[in-house]
Amino acid sequence: MGKGGTALKPRRFAVSPDVLIWARQSARLSSAEAARRIGVSEPRVGQWESGEVEPTINQLRHAAEAYSRPLAALFLPAPLKEEAVFDLPDFRRPEAEGEESAPLRRAILRAKNQQEALQDIQDELGDVAIPSLSIIDINRMDAEHAGQQLREDLGFVDLPPRIWSQPEELLRELVRRVEDRGYLVIQVQRVPISEMRGFSIAAELAPVIAINGADWPRGKVFTLLHELAHLGLRHSGLCDLSRQSSVAEERFCDQVAAAALMPSRSFRSVAKTLAIDPTSYNDLRVLSDRFGSSAEAGLIRMIHLGLATWDDYSLLRGEFRSAYDRHKQDEKDARVGKDAPIYYQLKVRDLGRPFIASMIRAHNEGALSSRDTARLLDVSYDKIPKLIERVASAEVLA
């Protein structure tokens, strides 16, 4: 309060309207969506971008978060004309290629920012809380041998037999093993699986595997291996795992993931013993449960091995979609009367335990300010102690 009990007016900052426009458009946000995320009206965003009204520091902080930019970027005198636009090779079905919703663009930029933050800390401290990268190299291999390489390097033979019928436990264990090899595994929210099942960002330090958090556990397991195959080729990729993609690399990575989960010899033997009908969804469920995969992945494996046809797949495509819808409804019903997933559990799942541990270590060693630590972890500073507790616990969401 000022003298006489009058409220002090918030200080406003003269930032370049062109920079605000550039920051919003590079984040691929409409004025309406930007306003919603910042917490102001759409006309107010227009006033900032026309120079009619100047934003407050809190509004600029919210805008920086919405645009996936550091706050300092909004104080630039002009847009960065030489800035490289970060795009991933797009392996999705033809009608989706080149189109990214604002949540997907934000998720890709968040993953890239995480990777860059880890590199900055590595340069500053000489160490991060992530193992040295032990790449699973599948260059110059055919899909069957590449799948076998993934099995060997991830120690599938050591997995207990019961885990194959427990998809959430299988996913947690495989994520742990992939992280132990120096990869960063994260999950993405608010992006439909029809738009994206996963993406990968190749790098020498902490290559990223991003999985759609809306997918079911068996789908996430397949996506994890699929993106690992892209990185094994030293490539990045944006994938919806659509069977309609004509890109050879995408088809190859599909086959590698399938070969890793469903080795040819044992898969053929089980399919023959059980007399699997490739047009029966229930038969495919029984078969795929033996290998920790979905019925859809099981049928596609049968097609690749000459045990079924794409006509069989066409017959069951609607059933696969219905099965996913039933799974999501079952999840929703199971949550009735129960607590929602704990905020901190989701945060650890989505950012990745190694990333959070690296940021906390950097903060403790003075390489990151409290504000930067909170920004990178996307939490208020007072929540960091609870986040540390969750990172230290063994409990992880799938």
Phi, psi and omega in degrees: 000144177268192180296143179074012176082008180281143180287138176287136177284138179295143180287137179249153187239134181278094177253158184289124175302324179297324178293319179297319178296313180301315183295318180292314184291325179291337174274358178060044178249138171286166177299321181294316180291320177299316180299318181297318183286328180280332180093031177230177178280157177298319176302327180295319177300319178297323179293321176298316186284345175265349183085005182290323180228142177261142181279159174276170181294323178293322177295322177293323178297316179294323178294318179300319178295316180296326184267002181056047179232150169293150181305322183300332182296331181283350177260008177296149180288338181202160177300154178279099184289332183266005182295132177282128177282126183272111177233148177263147171305128188260111182255017184281175181302153189308318184288346180262343185302133177083351180258127178226126174290164178301317178298322179291316178301319180295321180295320179295316179294323177299315180298317179295319178297322177299315180298317180293324178296319178296319179294319178299317180291322176300317180293325183282313187255345182079008183197147172226164183276047178226134180300155174301143185294127172242086188295142172268099188274117179241016176299144178064024175246151170279171188298321182295314179291325178295318177298319177296324178297318177298317179301314182293313185291332178265002174067042180302327183296337181273352181288136179295141183306324184295337188291336183291338178261008179236081191302324181293318178293321178299315180299313180301317182292319179292322176300316179300317181291324177293318177298324180296343178266005174098011176269155174253118180253122180234167175233154187242137178250162172066021174241122180298144179292341176292338179267324184201129173263329180187166171210163181222146179233110182288145178191162177285329177246124175051062171303141188261136167242118179251133182241141178287118182294344180278348183286163176275161188305318180296322176296322179294322178300313181297317180297319178305312181289323178299312180290328176298325177294317176304314182291331175293340174267002183067032181239156170262167178189151174246122194228143168246003180055031177287141178284358183268353180292136180260004183283125185301319182296322180293318178296321179298314182294325173301313183292325177296313179299318180295318180293328178291317182282324189232078182304138189308308187296309182291325180294315178300317183297314181294317180300321180289315181299319182274358181050055185293128173268114185291354176258006179254115179300319181296319176299316181294325176297315179299316180295310185292330178300331179292339188240010178069026181241174176275163177299322179298313178297324179297318179294318180295325175296319177299320179297313181297332180266007178076020181259356180203176182233166177292338174296321176299319180297317180300322180296327187256000185303316179295324179294323178297318179294319179296323179296320177296317180298319178296321178299315180295323178292320177299319177300316181296316180296322182293337182274350181298127180081000180247160177294145175293159177308136184297135182310314184289327176297316178296321181297317179294318179298315188283324181270337182091128181304316181297325180293313181299315180299322179293319180293319179296317179298316180298321178294315181296332181264008174083009181274344180231134175288164178300318181295316180294323178298313179297321180294315182292329179270356177057044176220161171286154188300327183291345180270351185299318179304319179292326177295321177298318177301318182292322178298323181286341182279164181274349187277124180225138174285147178274000000 
